[in-house]
Amino acid sequence: MSTKQLDLYQRKDVNESDIETFMPLSVHLNDLRNKIIISLIVLCITIFIGFSFSREIVKLLTGIAPPGTVFLQIRPGEFFFTSLRTALFAGIVLAAPVIVWQLGSFILPGLTKKEKNIAVPILMAAPFLFFTGMIFAYFFAVPSMLNFLFGFGKDIISTNISIESFVSFTLMIMAICGCTFLLPIIILALANTGIVNSQILLKNWRYVLLSSVISGALLTPTPDPFNMGIVSGILIMLYFISIGILKIMRL
């Protein structure tokens, strides 16, 4: 540590962010490298854990399919590669809190006290909201979509679907719902920076309805209005919940 940095540490009127400013670039790069290494190690461990339980995870995913659904392995090794994809998805989800925390611990020292008061709750809430969105998708959104899609024309055809197509569809919807549940965090961050407030959000609710419908059409992997309506409804619900939170916080 240089004499200048030591003097800064000994002064009580200097913030930690000011000390970080005077640190050499090599120190920041070394810190970033260590955090990336930690994140990659954790990710490898969680992917390995995900692959160890991939059969159980696939069983959980297929368990929400409508009764009578037959899953097929159309290509050689399809179930194996589906298990790998499932393990990768599970590994990323499990490692996300650690990765977010490593990212936050690198960024936070350079922020002001006011910025930290905004960033810390956001970093803590982001994984929770993402997991909540995935749980919502698993228990409500995906079953509703599958019942509609598989039930359409069931008096004419029987439902047989490849395991890869089903798992990919389910994981995609879960990821989409997880991301949409991050909307309150985005709005809260914008409100704390003064870009928006509850009055502005209420005033422009009509544009939000339109953009939610468009977003629902773009995000859903199928073009049917039922699935689009579910995603759009989630976005609209979270939007007005965010307004309520801002009113409580008087923003």
Rosetta constraint file for C-alpha pairs under 8 A:
AtomPair CA 1 CA 5 HARMONIC 6.26 0.50
AtomPair CA 1 CA 6 HARMONIC 6.65 0.50
AtomPair CA 2 CA 6 HARMONIC 6.26 0.50
AtomPair CA 3 CA 7 HARMONIC 6.15 0.50
AtomPair CA 4 CA 8 HARMONIC 6.34 0.50
AtomPair CA 5 CA 9 HARMONIC 6.31 0.50
AtomPair CA 5 CA 19 HARMONIC 6.43 0.50
AtomPair CA 5 CA 22 HARMONIC 6.76 0.50
AtomPair CA 5 CA 23 HARMONIC 7.32 0.50
AtomPair CA 6 CA 10 HARMONIC 6.35 0.50
AtomPair CA 7 CA 11 HARMONIC 6.38 0.50
AtomPair CA 8 CA 14 HARMONIC 6.48 0.50
AtomPair CA 8 CA 19 HARMONIC 6.23 0.50
AtomPair CA 9 CA 14 HARMONIC 7.53 0.50
AtomPair CA 9 CA 19 HARMONIC 7.10 0.50
AtomPair CA 14 CA 18 HARMONIC 6.38 0.50
AtomPair CA 14 CA 19 HARMONIC 7.43 0.50
AtomPair CA 15 CA 19 HARMONIC 6.75 0.50
AtomPair CA 16 CA 20 HARMONIC 6.33 0.50
AtomPair CA 16 CA 109 HARMONIC 6.33 0.50
AtomPair CA 16 CA 110 HARMONIC 7.48 0.50
AtomPair CA 17 CA 21 HARMONIC 6.33 0.50
AtomPair CA 17 CA 109 HARMONIC 5.38 0.50
AtomPair CA 17 CA 110 HARMONIC 4.45 0.50
AtomPair CA 17 CA 111 HARMONIC 5.96 0.50
AtomPair CA 17 CA 112 HARMONIC 6.56 0.50
AtomPair CA 18 CA 22 HARMONIC 6.94 0.50
AtomPair CA 18 CA 110 HARMONIC 7.62 0.50
AtomPair CA 19 CA 23 HARMONIC 6.73 0.50
AtomPair CA 20 CA 109 HARMONIC 6.85 0.50
AtomPair CA 20 CA 110 HARMONIC 6.21 0.50
AtomPair CA 21 CA 110 HARMONIC 7.37 0.50
AtomPair CA 23 CA 27 HARMONIC 6.56 0.50
AtomPair CA 23 CA 28 HARMONIC 7.41 0.50
AtomPair CA 24 CA 28 HARMONIC 6.94 0.50
AtomPair CA 25 CA 29 HARMONIC 6.20 0.50
AtomPair CA 26 CA 30 HARMONIC 5.99 0.50
AtomPair CA 27 CA 31 HARMONIC 6.14 0.50
AtomPair CA 28 CA 32 HARMONIC 6.09 0.50
AtomPair CA 29 CA 33 HARMONIC 6.05 0.50
AtomPair CA 30 CA 34 HARMONIC 6.25 0.50
AtomPair CA 31 CA 35 HARMONIC 6.34 0.50
AtomPair CA 31 CA 106 HARMONIC 7.46 0.50
AtomPair CA 32 CA 36 HARMONIC 6.17 0.50
AtomPair CA 32 CA 106 HARMONIC 6.81 0.50
AtomPair CA 33 CA 37 HARMONIC 6.15 0.50
AtomPair CA 34 CA 38 HARMONIC 6.18 0.50
AtomPair CA 35 CA 39 HARMONIC 6.12 0.50
AtomPair CA 35 CA 102 HARMONIC 5.75 0.50
AtomPair CA 35 CA 103 HARMONIC 7.48 0.50
AtomPair CA 35 CA 106 HARMONIC 7.76 0.50
AtomPair CA 36 CA 40 HARMONIC 6.12 0.50
AtomPair CA 36 CA 102 HARMONIC 7.85 0.50
AtomPair CA 37 CA 41 HARMONIC 6.12 0.50
AtomPair CA 38 CA 42 HARMONIC 6.19 0.50
AtomPair CA 39 CA 43 HARMONIC 6.03 0.50
AtomPair CA 39 CA 95 HARMONIC 7.61 0.50
AtomPair CA 39 CA 98 HARMONIC 6.77 0.50
AtomPair CA 39 CA 99 HARMONIC 5.37 0.50
AtomPair CA 39 CA 102 HARMONIC 7.13 0.50
AtomPair CA 40 CA 44 HARMONIC 6.10 0.50
AtomPair CA 41 CA 45 HARMONIC 6.29 0.50
AtomPair CA 42 CA 46 HARMONIC 6.16 0.50
AtomPair CA 42 CA 95 HARMONIC 6.22 0.50
AtomPair CA 42 CA 98 HARMONIC 7.60 0.50
AtomPair CA 43 CA 47 HARMONIC 6.05 0.50
AtomPair CA 43 CA 91 HARMONIC 6.07 0.50
AtomPair CA 43 CA 92 HARMONIC 6.44 0.50
AtomPair CA 43 CA 94 HARMONIC 7.98 0.50
AtomPair CA 43 CA 95 HARMONIC 5.40 0.50
AtomPair CA 44 CA 48 HARMONIC 6.18 0.50
AtomPair CA 44 CA 91 HARMONIC 7.49 0.50
AtomPair CA 45 CA 49 HARMONIC 6.24 0.50
AtomPair CA 45 CA 91 HARMONIC 7.72 0.50
AtomPair CA 46 CA 50 HARMONIC 5.95 0.50
AtomPair CA 46 CA 90 HARMONIC 7.42 0.50
AtomPair CA 46 CA 91 HARMONIC 4.41 0.50
AtomPair CA 46 CA 92 HARMONIC 7.35 0.50
AtomPair CA 46 CA 94 HARMONIC 6.24 0.50
AtomPair CA 46 CA 95 HARMONIC 6.28 0.50
AtomPair CA 47 CA 51 HARMONIC 6.11 0.50
AtomPair CA 47 CA 87 HARMONIC 5.48 0.50
AtomPair CA 47 CA 88 HARMONIC 5.48 0.50
AtomPair CA 47 CA 89 HARMONIC 7.94 0.50
AtomPair CA 47 CA 90 HARMONIC 6.70 0.50
AtomPair CA 47 CA 91 HARMONIC 3.96 0.50
AtomPair CA 47 CA 92 HARMONIC 7.18 0.50
AtomPair CA 48 CA 52 HARMONIC 6.19 0.50
AtomPair CA 48 CA 87 HARMONIC 7.28 0.50
AtomPair CA 48 CA 91 HARMONIC 7.45 0.50
AtomPair CA 49 CA 53 HARMONIC 6.44 0.50
AtomPair CA 49 CA 87 HARMONIC 7.67 0.50
AtomPair CA 49 CA 91 HARMONIC 7.30 0.50
AtomPair CA 50 CA 54 HARMONIC 5.66 0.50
AtomPair CA 50 CA 86 HARMONIC 7.36 0.50
AtomPair CA 50 CA 87 HARMONIC 4.29 0.50
AtomPair CA 50 CA 88 HARMONIC 7.05 0.50
AtomPair CA 50 CA 90 HARMONIC 5.46 0.50
AtomPair CA 50 CA 91 HARMONIC 5.62 0.50
AtomPair CA 51 CA 55 HARMONIC 7.98 0.50
AtomPair CA 51 CA 83 HARMONIC 6.78 0.50
AtomPair CA 51 CA 84 HARMONIC 6.50 0.50
AtomPair CA 51 CA 86 HARMONIC 7.49 0.50
AtomPair CA 51 CA 87 HARMONIC 4.52 0.50
AtomPair CA 51 CA 88 HARMONIC 7.73 0.50
AtomPair CA 53 CA 57 HARMONIC 6.21 0.50
AtomPair CA 53 CA 87 HARMONIC 7.87 0.50
AtomPair CA 54 CA 58 HARMONIC 6.06 0.50
AtomPair CA 54 CA 83 HARMONIC 5.44 0.50
AtomPair CA 54 CA 84 HARMONIC 7.63 0.50
AtomPair CA 54 CA 86 HARMONIC 6.34 0.50
AtomPair CA 54 CA 87 HARMONIC 5.81 0.50
AtomPair CA 55 CA 59 HARMONIC 6.19 0.50
AtomPair CA 55 CA 83 HARMONIC 6.90 0.50
AtomPair CA 56 CA 60 HARMONIC 6.27 0.50
AtomPair CA 57 CA 61 HARMONIC 6.29 0.50
AtomPair CA 57 CA 86 HARMONIC 7.51 0.50
AtomPair CA 58 CA 62 HARMONIC 6.12 0.50
AtomPair CA 58 CA 83 HARMONIC 7.32 0.50
AtomPair CA 58 CA 86 HARMONIC 7.39 0.50
AtomPair CA 58 CA 167 HARMONIC 7.35 0.50
AtomPair CA 59 CA 63 HARMONIC 5.94 0.50
AtomPair CA 60 CA 64 HARMONIC 7.26 0.50
AtomPair CA 61 CA 65 HARMONIC 7.72 0.50
AtomPair CA 61 CA 167 HARMONIC 6.88 0.50
AtomPair CA 61 CA 170 HARMONIC 7.21 0.50
AtomPair CA 62 CA 166 HARMONIC 7.81 0.50
AtomPair CA 62 CA 167 HARMONIC 7.60 0.50
AtomPair CA 64 CA 138 HARMONIC 7.69 0.50
AtomPair CA 64 CA 139 HARMONIC 7.89 0.50
AtomPair CA 64 CA 142 HARMONIC 7.85 0.50
AtomPair CA 64 CA 143 HARMONIC 5.99 0.50
AtomPair CA 65 CA 69 HARMONIC 6.58 0.50
AtomPair CA 65 CA 143 HARMONIC 6.73 0.50
AtomPair CA 65 CA 146 HARMONIC 6.65 0.50
AtomPair CA 65 CA 147 HARMONIC 7.83 0.50
AtomPair CA 66 CA 143 HARMONIC 7.62 0.50
AtomPair CA 66 CA 146 HARMONIC 6.91 0.50
AtomPair CA 66 CA 147 HARMONIC 6.13 0.50
AtomPair CA 66 CA 150 HARMONIC 7.45 0.50
AtomPair CA 68 CA 159 HARMONIC 7.63 0.50
AtomPair CA 69 CA 159 HARMONIC 5.62 0.50
AtomPair CA 69 CA 160 HARMONIC 6.16 0.50
AtomPair CA 69 CA 161 HARMONIC 7.60 0.50
AtomPair CA 70 CA 159 HARMONIC 6.54 0.50
AtomPair CA 70 CA 160 HARMONIC 4.80 0.50
AtomPair CA 70 CA 161 HARMONIC 6.40 0.50
AtomPair CA 71 CA 160 HARMONIC 5.97 0.50
AtomPair CA 71 CA 161 HARMONIC 5.20 0.50
AtomPair CA 71 CA 162 HARMONIC 5.41 0.50
AtomPair CA 71 CA 163 HARMONIC 5.39 0.50
AtomPair CA 72 CA 160 HARMONIC 6.88 0.50
AtomPair CA 72 CA 161 HARMONIC 5.91 0.50
AtomPair CA 72 CA 162 HARMONIC 4.46 0.50
AtomPair CA 72 CA 163 HARMONIC 5.75 0.50
AtomPair CA 73 CA 77 HARMONIC 7.92 0.50
AtomPair CA 73 CA 78 HARMONIC 5.85 0.50
AtomPair CA 73 CA 79 HARMONIC 6.52 0.50
AtomPair CA 73 CA 162 HARMONIC 5.70 0.50
AtomPair CA 73 CA 163 HARMONIC 6.22 0.50
AtomPair CA 73 CA 164 HARMONIC 7.88 0.50
AtomPair CA 74 CA 78 HARMONIC 6.95 0.50
AtomPair CA 74 CA 162 HARMONIC 6.30 0.50
AtomPair CA 77 CA 81 HARMONIC 6.28 0.50
AtomPair CA 78 CA 82 HARMONIC 6.04 0.50
AtomPair CA 78 CA 163 HARMONIC 7.59 0.50
AtomPair CA 78 CA 164 HARMONIC 6.58 0.50
AtomPair CA 79 CA 83 HARMONIC 6.06 0.50
AtomPair CA 79 CA 163 HARMONIC 6.77 0.50
AtomPair CA 79 CA 164 HARMONIC 6.95 0.50
AtomPair CA 80 CA 84 HARMONIC 6.38 0.50
AtomPair CA 81 CA 85 HARMONIC 6.20 0.50
AtomPair CA 82 CA 86 HARMONIC 6.08 0.50
AtomPair CA 82 CA 163 HARMONIC 7.43 0.50
AtomPair CA 82 CA 164 HARMONIC 5.54 0.50
AtomPair CA 82 CA 167 HARMONIC 7.31 0.50
AtomPair CA 83 CA 87 HARMONIC 6.04 0.50
AtomPair CA 84 CA 88 HARMONIC 6.17 0.50
AtomPair CA 85 CA 89 HARMONIC 6.21 0.50
AtomPair CA 86 CA 90 HARMONIC 6.06 0.50
AtomPair CA 86 CA 167 HARMONIC 7.82 0.50
AtomPair CA 87 CA 91 HARMONIC 5.87 0.50
AtomPair CA 88 CA 92 HARMONIC 6.19 0.50
AtomPair CA 89 CA 93 HARMONIC 6.25 0.50
AtomPair CA 89 CA 171 HARMONIC 7.87 0.50
AtomPair CA 90 CA 94 HARMONIC 6.05 0.50
AtomPair CA 91 CA 95 HARMONIC 5.97 0.50
AtomPair CA 92 CA 96 HARMONIC 5.84 0.50
AtomPair CA 93 CA 97 HARMONIC 8.00 0.50
AtomPair CA 95 CA 99 HARMONIC 6.17 0.50
AtomPair CA 96 CA 100 HARMONIC 5.96 0.50
AtomPair CA 96 CA 127 HARMONIC 6.93 0.50
AtomPair CA 97 CA 101 HARMONIC 6.06 0.50
AtomPair CA 97 CA 127 HARMONIC 5.83 0.50
AtomPair CA 98 CA 102 HARMONIC 6.10 0.50
AtomPair CA 99 CA 103 HARMONIC 6.16 0.50
AtomPair CA 100 CA 104 HARMONIC 6.06 0.50
AtomPair CA 100 CA 123 HARMONIC 6.71 0.50
AtomPair CA 101 CA 105 HARMONIC 6.03 0.50
AtomPair CA 101 CA 123 HARMONIC 7.11 0.50
AtomPair CA 102 CA 106 HARMONIC 6.37 0.50
AtomPair CA 103 CA 107 HARMONIC 6.33 0.50
AtomPair CA 104 CA 108 HARMONIC 5.63 0.50
AtomPair CA 104 CA 120 HARMONIC 7.85 0.50
AtomPair CA 104 CA 123 HARMONIC 6.91 0.50
AtomPair CA 105 CA 109 HARMONIC 7.07 0.50
AtomPair CA 107 CA 111 HARMONIC 7.03 0.50
AtomPair CA 108 CA 116 HARMONIC 6.37 0.50
AtomPair CA 108 CA 119 HARMONIC 7.62 0.50
AtomPair CA 111 CA 115 HARMONIC 5.71 0.50
AtomPair CA 111 CA 116 HARMONIC 6.02 0.50
AtomPair CA 112 CA 116 HARMONIC 6.13 0.50
AtomPair CA 113 CA 117 HARMONIC 6.30 0.50
AtomPair CA 114 CA 118 HARMONIC 6.74 0.50
AtomPair CA 115 CA 119 HARMONIC 6.05 0.50
AtomPair CA 116 CA 120 HARMONIC 5.72 0.50
AtomPair CA 117 CA 121 HARMONIC 7.05 0.50
AtomPair CA 118 CA 122 HARMONIC 6.53 0.50
AtomPair CA 118 CA 189 HARMONIC 7.02 0.50
AtomPair CA 118 CA 192 HARMONIC 7.21 0.50
AtomPair CA 119 CA 123 HARMONIC 6.10 0.50
AtomPair CA 120 CA 124 HARMONIC 6.21 0.50
AtomPair CA 121 CA 125 HARMONIC 5.91 0.50
AtomPair CA 122 CA 126 HARMONIC 5.88 0.50
AtomPair CA 122 CA 185 HARMONIC 6.21 0.50
AtomPair CA 122 CA 189 HARMONIC 7.87 0.50
AtomPair CA 123 CA 127 HARMONIC 7.55 0.50
AtomPair CA 124 CA 128 HARMONIC 7.32 0.50
AtomPair CA 125 CA 129 HARMONIC 6.05 0.50
AtomPair CA 125 CA 185 HARMONIC 7.72 0.50
AtomPair CA 126 CA 130 HARMONIC 6.12 0.50
AtomPair CA 126 CA 182 HARMONIC 6.43 0.50
AtomPair CA 126 CA 185 HARMONIC 7.16 0.50
AtomPair CA 127 CA 131 HARMONIC 6.11 0.50
AtomPair CA 128 CA 132 HARMONIC 6.12 0.50
AtomPair CA 129 CA 133 HARMONIC 6.15 0.50
AtomPair CA 129 CA 178 HARMONIC 7.05 0.50
AtomPair CA 129 CA 181 HARMONIC 5.70 0.50
AtomPair CA 129 CA 182 HARMONIC 6.05 0.50
AtomPair CA 130 CA 134 HARMONIC 6.37 0.50
AtomPair CA 130 CA 177 HARMONIC 7.77 0.50
AtomPair CA 130 CA 178 HARMONIC 4.20 0.50
AtomPair CA 130 CA 179 HARMONIC 6.12 0.50
AtomPair CA 130 CA 181 HARMONIC 6.00 0.50
AtomPair CA 130 CA 182 HARMONIC 6.39 0.50
AtomPair CA 131 CA 135 HARMONIC 6.19 0.50
AtomPair CA 131 CA 178 HARMONIC 6.28 0.50
AtomPair CA 132 CA 136 HARMONIC 6.11 0.50
AtomPair CA 132 CA 178 HARMONIC 6.90 0.50
AtomPair CA 132 CA 181 HARMONIC 7.42 0.50
AtomPair CA 133 CA 137 HARMONIC 6.17 0.50
AtomPair CA 133 CA 174 HARMONIC 7.13 0.50
AtomPair CA 133 CA 177 HARMONIC 4.94 0.50
AtomPair CA 133 CA 178 HARMONIC 4.01 0.50
AtomPair CA 133 CA 179 HARMONIC 7.27 0.50
AtomPair CA 133 CA 180 HARMONIC 7.28 0.50
AtomPair CA 133 CA 181 HARMONIC 5.37 0.50
AtomPair CA 134 CA 138 HARMONIC 6.17 0.50
AtomPair CA 134 CA 174 HARMONIC 4.72 0.50
AtomPair CA 134 CA 175 HARMONIC 6.52 0.50
AtomPair CA 134 CA 177 HARMONIC 5.93 0.50
AtomPair CA 134 CA 178 HARMONIC 4.94 0.50
AtomPair CA 135 CA 139 HARMONIC 6.22 0.50
AtomPair CA 135 CA 174 HARMONIC 7.71 0.50
AtomPair CA 136 CA 140 HARMONIC 5.61 0.50
AtomPair CA 136 CA 141 HARMONIC 6.51 0.50
AtomPair CA 136 CA 177 HARMONIC 7.54 0.50
AtomPair CA 137 CA 141 HARMONIC 4.40 0.50
AtomPair CA 137 CA 142 HARMONIC 5.40 0.50
AtomPair CA 137 CA 173 HARMONIC 6.74 0.50
AtomPair CA 137 CA 174 HARMONIC 5.21 0.50
AtomPair CA 137 CA 177 HARMONIC 6.08 0.50
AtomPair CA 137 CA 178 HARMONIC 7.96 0.50
AtomPair CA 138 CA 142 HARMONIC 5.68 0.50
AtomPair CA 138 CA 143 HARMONIC 7.12 0.50
AtomPair CA 138 CA 174 HARMONIC 6.66 0.50
AtomPair CA 139 CA 143 HARMONIC 6.63 0.50
AtomPair CA 140 CA 144 HARMONIC 6.11 0.50
AtomPair CA 141 CA 145 HARMONIC 6.21 0.50
AtomPair CA 141 CA 173 HARMONIC 7.94 0.50
AtomPair CA 141 CA 230 HARMONIC 6.90 0.50
AtomPair CA 142 CA 146 HARMONIC 6.04 0.50
AtomPair CA 142 CA 170 HARMONIC 6.60 0.50
AtomPair CA 142 CA 173 HARMONIC 6.80 0.50
AtomPair CA 142 CA 174 HARMONIC 7.71 0.50
AtomPair CA 143 CA 147 HARMONIC 5.98 0.50
AtomPair CA 144 CA 148 HARMONIC 6.26 0.50
AtomPair CA 145 CA 149 HARMONIC 6.09 0.50
AtomPair CA 145 CA 226 HARMONIC 7.24 0.50
AtomPair CA 145 CA 227 HARMONIC 5.83 0.50
AtomPair CA 146 CA 150 HARMONIC 5.62 0.50
AtomPair CA 146 CA 151 HARMONIC 7.75 0.50
AtomPair CA 147 CA 151 HARMONIC 5.46 0.50
AtomPair CA 148 CA 152 HARMONIC 6.08 0.50
AtomPair CA 148 CA 226 HARMONIC 7.60 0.50
AtomPair CA 150 CA 154 HARMONIC 6.83 0.50
AtomPair CA 150 CA 159 HARMONIC 6.61 0.50
AtomPair CA 153 CA 157 HARMONIC 6.34 0.50
AtomPair CA 154 CA 158 HARMONIC 6.14 0.50
AtomPair CA 154 CA 159 HARMONIC 7.56 0.50
AtomPair CA 161 CA 165 HARMONIC 6.91 0.50
AtomPair CA 161 CA 166 HARMONIC 6.70 0.50
AtomPair CA 162 CA 166 HARMONIC 6.38 0.50
AtomPair CA 163 CA 167 HARMONIC 6.08 0.50
AtomPair CA 164 CA 168 HARMONIC 5.95 0.50
AtomPair CA 165 CA 169 HARMONIC 6.06 0.50
AtomPair CA 166 CA 170 HARMONIC 6.17 0.50
AtomPair CA 167 CA 171 HARMONIC 6.01 0.50
AtomPair CA 168 CA 172 HARMONIC 5.98 0.50
AtomPair CA 169 CA 173 HARMONIC 6.31 0.50
AtomPair CA 169 CA 221 HARMONIC 7.61 0.50
AtomPair CA 170 CA 174 HARMONIC 6.22 0.50
AtomPair CA 171 CA 175 HARMONIC 6.08 0.50
AtomPair CA 172 CA 176 HARMONIC 6.13 0.50
AtomPair CA 173 CA 177 HARMONIC 6.10 0.50
AtomPair CA 173 CA 220 HARMONIC 7.42 0.50
AtomPair CA 174 CA 178 HARMONIC 6.05 0.50
AtomPair CA 175 CA 179 HARMONIC 6.22 0.50
AtomPair CA 176 CA 180 HARMONIC 6.19 0.50
AtomPair CA 176 CA 219 HARMONIC 7.09 0.50
AtomPair CA 177 CA 181 HARMONIC 6.21 0.50
AtomPair CA 177 CA 231 HARMONIC 7.45 0.50
AtomPair CA 178 CA 182 HARMONIC 7.03 0.50
AtomPair CA 179 CA 183 HARMONIC 7.59 0.50
AtomPair CA 180 CA 234 HARMONIC 7.51 0.50
AtomPair CA 180 CA 235 HARMONIC 6.47 0.50
AtomPair CA 181 CA 235 HARMONIC 7.84 0.50
AtomPair CA 181 CA 238 HARMONIC 7.02 0.50
AtomPair CA 182 CA 186 HARMONIC 6.61 0.50
AtomPair CA 183 CA 187 HARMONIC 6.26 0.50
AtomPair CA 183 CA 235 HARMONIC 7.63 0.50
AtomPair CA 183 CA 238 HARMONIC 6.68 0.50
AtomPair CA 183 CA 239 HARMONIC 7.15 0.50
AtomPair CA 183 CA 242 HARMONIC 7.96 0.50
AtomPair CA 184 CA 188 HARMONIC 5.94 0.50
AtomPair CA 184 CA 238 HARMONIC 6.49 0.50
AtomPair CA 184 CA 239 HARMONIC 6.90 0.50
AtomPair CA 184 CA 241 HARMONIC 7.56 0.50
AtomPair CA 184 CA 242 HARMONIC 5.09 0.50
AtomPair CA 185 CA 189 HARMONIC 6.09 0.50
AtomPair CA 186 CA 190 HARMONIC 6.28 0.50
AtomPair CA 187 CA 191 HARMONIC 6.08 0.50
AtomPair CA 187 CA 196 HARMONIC 7.80 0.50
AtomPair CA 187 CA 242 HARMONIC 6.86 0.50
AtomPair CA 188 CA 192 HARMONIC 6.17 0.50
AtomPair CA 188 CA 242 HARMONIC 7.38 0.50
AtomPair CA 188 CA 246 HARMONIC 7.26 0.50
AtomPair CA 189 CA 193 HARMONIC 6.42 0.50
AtomPair CA 190 CA 194 HARMONIC 6.40 0.50
AtomPair CA 190 CA 195 HARMONIC 5.38 0.50
AtomPair CA 190 CA 196 HARMONIC 5.93 0.50
AtomPair CA 191 CA 195 HARMONIC 5.76 0.50
AtomPair CA 191 CA 196 HARMONIC 4.83 0.50
AtomPair CA 191 CA 197 HARMONIC 5.33 0.50
AtomPair CA 191 CA 246 HARMONIC 7.79 0.50
AtomPair CA 191 CA 251 HARMONIC 6.59 0.50
AtomPair CA 192 CA 251 HARMONIC 7.58 0.50
AtomPair CA 196 CA 200 HARMONIC 6.10 0.50
AtomPair CA 196 CA 201 HARMONIC 7.00 0.50
AtomPair CA 197 CA 201 HARMONIC 6.30 0.50
AtomPair CA 197 CA 246 HARMONIC 7.16 0.50
AtomPair CA 197 CA 251 HARMONIC 5.53 0.50
AtomPair CA 198 CA 202 HARMONIC 6.13 0.50
AtomPair CA 198 CA 243 HARMONIC 5.35 0.50
AtomPair CA 198 CA 244 HARMONIC 7.87 0.50
AtomPair CA 198 CA 246 HARMONIC 5.83 0.50
AtomPair CA 198 CA 247 HARMONIC 6.21 0.50
AtomPair CA 198 CA 251 HARMONIC 6.31 0.50
AtomPair CA 199 CA 203 HARMONIC 6.06 0.50
AtomPair CA 200 CA 204 HARMONIC 6.33 0.50
AtomPair CA 201 CA 205 HARMONIC 6.26 0.50
AtomPair CA 201 CA 243 HARMONIC 6.96 0.50
AtomPair CA 202 CA 243 HARMONIC 7.46 0.50
AtomPair CA 204 CA 208 HARMONIC 6.50 0.50
AtomPair CA 205 CA 209 HARMONIC 6.24 0.50
AtomPair CA 206 CA 210 HARMONIC 6.49 0.50
AtomPair CA 207 CA 211 HARMONIC 6.11 0.50
AtomPair CA 208 CA 212 HARMONIC 5.87 0.50
AtomPair CA 208 CA 236 HARMONIC 7.57 0.50
AtomPair CA 209 CA 213 HARMONIC 6.33 0.50
AtomPair CA 209 CA 236 HARMONIC 6.71 0.50
AtomPair CA 210 CA 214 HARMONIC 6.35 0.50
AtomPair CA 211 CA 215 HARMONIC 5.93 0.50
AtomPair CA 212 CA 216 HARMONIC 5.95 0.50
AtomPair CA 212 CA 232 HARMONIC 5.06 0.50
AtomPair CA 212 CA 233 HARMONIC 7.81 0.50
AtomPair CA 212 CA 235 HARMONIC 6.12 0.50
AtomPair CA 212 CA 236 HARMONIC 6.56 0.50
AtomPair CA 213 CA 217 HARMONIC 6.28 0.50
AtomPair CA 213 CA 228 HARMONIC 7.22 0.50
AtomPair CA 213 CA 229 HARMONIC 7.31 0.50
AtomPair CA 213 CA 232 HARMONIC 5.21 0.50
AtomPair CA 214 CA 218 HARMONIC 6.30 0.50
AtomPair CA 215 CA 219 HARMONIC 5.91 0.50
AtomPair CA 215 CA 232 HARMONIC 6.95 0.50
AtomPair CA 216 CA 220 HARMONIC 6.03 0.50
AtomPair CA 216 CA 227 HARMONIC 7.98 0.50
AtomPair CA 216 CA 228 HARMONIC 4.77 0.50
AtomPair CA 216 CA 229 HARMONIC 6.81 0.50
AtomPair CA 216 CA 230 HARMONIC 7.77 0.50
AtomPair CA 216 CA 231 HARMONIC 5.09 0.50
AtomPair CA 216 CA 232 HARMONIC 4.73 0.50
AtomPair CA 217 CA 223 HARMONIC 6.92 0.50
AtomPair CA 217 CA 228 HARMONIC 5.24 0.50
AtomPair CA 219 CA 228 HARMONIC 7.94 0.50
AtomPair CA 219 CA 231 HARMONIC 7.77 0.50
AtomPair CA 220 CA 227 HARMONIC 6.57 0.50
AtomPair CA 220 CA 228 HARMONIC 6.01 0.50
AtomPair CA 220 CA 231 HARMONIC 7.30 0.50
AtomPair CA 222 CA 227 HARMONIC 7.19 0.50
AtomPair CA 223 CA 227 HARMONIC 7.77 0.50
AtomPair CA 223 CA 228 HARMONIC 7.33 0.50
AtomPair CA 224 CA 228 HARMONIC 6.56 0.50
AtomPair CA 225 CA 229 HARMONIC 5.84 0.50
AtomPair CA 226 CA 230 HARMONIC 6.47 0.50
AtomPair CA 227 CA 231 HARMONIC 6.55 0.50
AtomPair CA 228 CA 232 HARMONIC 6.06 0.50
AtomPair CA 229 CA 233 HARMONIC 5.80 0.50
AtomPair CA 230 CA 234 HARMONIC 6.27 0.50
AtomPair CA 231 CA 235 HARMONIC 6.37 0.50
AtomPair CA 232 CA 236 HARMONIC 6.23 0.50
AtomPair CA 233 CA 237 HARMONIC 6.03 0.50
AtomPair CA 234 CA 238 HARMONIC 6.14 0.50
AtomPair CA 235 CA 239 HARMONIC 6.06 0.50
AtomPair CA 236 CA 240 HARMONIC 6.43 0.50
AtomPair CA 237 CA 241 HARMONIC 6.20 0.50
AtomPair CA 238 CA 242 HARMONIC 6.02 0.50
AtomPair CA 239 CA 243 HARMONIC 6.45 0.50
AtomPair CA 240 CA 244 HARMONIC 6.30 0.50
AtomPair CA 241 CA 245 HARMONIC 6.31 0.50
AtomPair CA 242 CA 246 HARMONIC 6.22 0.50
AtomPair CA 243 CA 247 HARMONIC 6.21 0.50
AtomPair CA 244 CA 248 HARMONIC 6.28 0.50
AtomPair CA 245 CA 249 HARMONIC 6.23 0.50
AtomPair CA 246 CA 250 HARMONIC 5.82 0.50
AtomPair CA 246 CA 251 HARMONIC 5.03 0.50
AtomPair CA 247 CA 251 HARMONIC 6.00 0.50
